[in-house]
C-alpha cells in the first residue's frame, strides 16, 4: 500500500487491532511511505493523504483518527 501526503499528517500503522504500533510518524507534504498489508492505519488528518493498494485508490475516512483496515484480496 502506498501512502502519499499533500500536507503534514500524522500516520500510525499496526498489523492488527491488537498488535503493537509498527510505524508512527509525522510525514511532510510531498513525502510518501509504502507499507505491507494487511494493516490497520490511522491518519491525524486523512484529508491530507491519498492511499493506493494494488494500484487502486482507497477511500479514506474524513475525520481525524478514524481507522481504516486494508487486507490483501483473497
Secondary structure as UniProt FT lines:
FT   STRAND          2..5
FT   STRAND          9..14
FT   STRAND          21..27
FT   TURN            29..30
FT   STRAND          32..34
FT   STRAND          39..43
FT   HELIX           46..48
FT   STRAND          49..53
FT   TURN            54..55
FT   STRAND          56..57
FT   TURN            64..65
FT   STRAND          67..70
//
